[in-house]
Amino acid sequence: MAAPHKTPPNILKLKGNPGKRKIETNIPEPFAGAYCPDWLSDYAKEEWDRVVGELQRLGLLTLIDQTSLAAYCQVFSRWREAEEKLREKGVVITTKQGNIIQNPAVGAANQALTLMHKYLVEFGMTPVARTKLINRGVEGKEDEFDKMKRRSGSAS
């Protein structure tokens, strides 16, 4: 069995270094930020714009990660297009021979969703993946629940 991958230092910092092991400091850090490739589809560009700011704020997006995020966004676009076809034609279709079959867009949507999920987990964009990034040491926006607790005077 292969050894587990080492957790990158920025992820360890976000998790609060749960193992309390020394965090490597001599690891080369790629440049922060990324730019949206112009070849992405329109839906992919919309998704890029939706997620890029938060990923950068959390330190989870660097120039070298741009390709992975572009791939995620393009797969998102394929999923969205397949879902539109399903809405338009339905889950089952009738062939020229009169047979009722599953719309091929179902398979395309499912395959895109499977790939999307892999990218979402890699970037910490699912609820479970986020629980592994406990936002310790991350300055950012207070969520609505925290604001309500503070206003109501609740301690926890």
C-alpha positions in Angstrom: 0.0 0.0 0.0 1.3 3.4 -0.9 2.1 5.9 1.8 -0.3 8.8 2.2 0.5 12.1 0.6 2.2 14.7 2.7 -0.2 17.5 3.6 1.0 20.8 2.2 2.1 23.4 4.9 -0.7 25.9 4.1 -3.3 23.1 4.6 -1.6 22.1 7.9 -1.8 25.7 9.0 -5.5 26.0 8.1 -6.2 22.8 10.1 -4.3 24.2 13.1 -1.5 21.5 12.7 -3.5 18.8 14.5 -0.5 16.4 14.7 1.6 19.1 16.3 4.5 18.0 14.1 7.0 20.6 12.8 5.7 22.3 9.7 8.3 22.3 6.9 9.3 25.9 6.1 11.8 25.3 3.4 9.2 24.1 0.8 9.1 26.3 -2.2 6.0 28.4 -2.3 4.4 29.0 -5.7 3.2 32.5 -6.5 -0.2 33.3 -5.1 -3.0 34.1 -7.4 -4.1 32.8 -10.8 -5.8 34.2 -13.9 -8.8 32.8 -15.7 -7.7 31.2 -19.0 -9.4 32.8 -21.9 -10.2 29.5 -23.6 -12.6 28.4 -20.9 -16.3 28.2 -21.8 -18.7 30.8 -20.6 -20.1 28.6 -17.9 -16.6 27.7 -16.8 -15.6 31.4 -16.6 -18.7 32.1 -14.5 -17.7 29.3 -12.1 -14.1 30.6 -12.0 -15.3 34.0 -11.0 -17.6 32.5 -8.3 -14.9 30.5 -6.5 -11.5 32.1 -7.2 -11.7 34.9 -4.6 -12.5 32.6 -1.7 -9.8 30.1 -2.7 -7.2 32.9 -2.9 -8.3 34.3 0.5 -7.8 30.9 2.1 -4.4 30.6 0.4 -5.6 27.5 -1.5 -4.9 28.9 -5.0 -1.6 29.7 -6.5 -0.4 30.2 -10.0 0.6 26.6 -10.3 -2.9 25.5 -9.3 -4.5 27.4 -12.1 -4.7 24.4 -14.4 -6.5 22.3 -11.8 -9.0 25.0 -11.1 -9.5 25.5 -14.9 -10.1 21.8 -15.3 -12.7 21.9 -12.5 -14.4 24.8 -14.0 -14.5 23.2 -17.5 -16.0 20.0 -16.0 -18.5 22.1 -14.2 -19.5 23.6 -17.5 -19.9 20.2 -19.1 -22.1 19.1 -16.1 -24.3 22.2 -16.5 -24.7 21.7 -20.2 -25.7 18.1 -19.7 -28.2 19.1 -17.0 -29.7 21.6 -19.5 -30.1 18.9 -22.1 -31.8 16.7 -19.5 -34.2 19.5 -18.6 -34.9 20.0 -22.3 -35.3 16.3 -23.4 -35.9 14.4 -20.2 -34.1 11.5 -18.5 -35.5 9.0 -21.0 -35.8 9.5 -24.8 -37.3 7.5 -27.6 -35.0 6.2 -30.4 -35.9 6.3 -34.1 -36.8 2.7 -33.7 -39.3 3.5 -31.0 -37.3 2.2 -28.1 -37.3 4.1 -24.8 -33.7 4.5 -23.5 -31.8 6.6 -21.0 -30.8 9.9 -22.4 -27.0 9.9 -23.0 -26.9 13.2 -21.2 -27.5 11.3 -18.0 -24.2 9.5 -18.3 -22.4 12.7 -19.4 -23.9 14.6 -16.3 -23.0 11.7 -13.9 -19.4 11.5 -15.3 -18.9 15.2 -15.0 -20.3 15.2 -11.5 -17.9 12.5 -10.5 -14.9 14.4 -11.8 -16.2 17.7 -10.3 -16.4 16.1 -6.9 -12.8 15.1 -7.0 -11.7 18.6 -7.8 -14.1 20.1 -5.2 -12.5 17.9 -2.5 -9.0 18.9 -3.6 -9.8 22.6 -3.2 -11.8 22.2 0.0 -15.1 23.1 -1.6 -17.4 20.6 0.0 -18.7 20.6 3.6 -16.7 17.6 4.6 -13.5 18.8 2.9 -14.0 22.2 4.7 -14.2 20.5 8.1 -10.7 19.4 7.5 -9.7 23.1 7.0 -10.8 24.4 10.3 -10.0 28.0 9.3 -7.6 28.4 12.3 -5.5 31.4 11.6 -7.4 32.4 8.6 -8.6 36.0 8.7 -11.8 36.5 6.8 -15.4 37.2 6.9 -17.5 36.3 9.9 -20.3 34.0 8.8 -23.9 34.9 9.3 -24.4 32.5 12.2 -21.4 34.0 14.1 -22.8 37.5 13.5 -26.2 36.5 14.9 -24.6 34.9 17.9 -22.6 38.0 18.6 -25.7 40.3 18.2 -27.8 38.1 20.5 -25.0 38.0 23.1 -24.5 34.2 23.0 -21.1 33.1 24.0 -21.1 29.9 21.9 
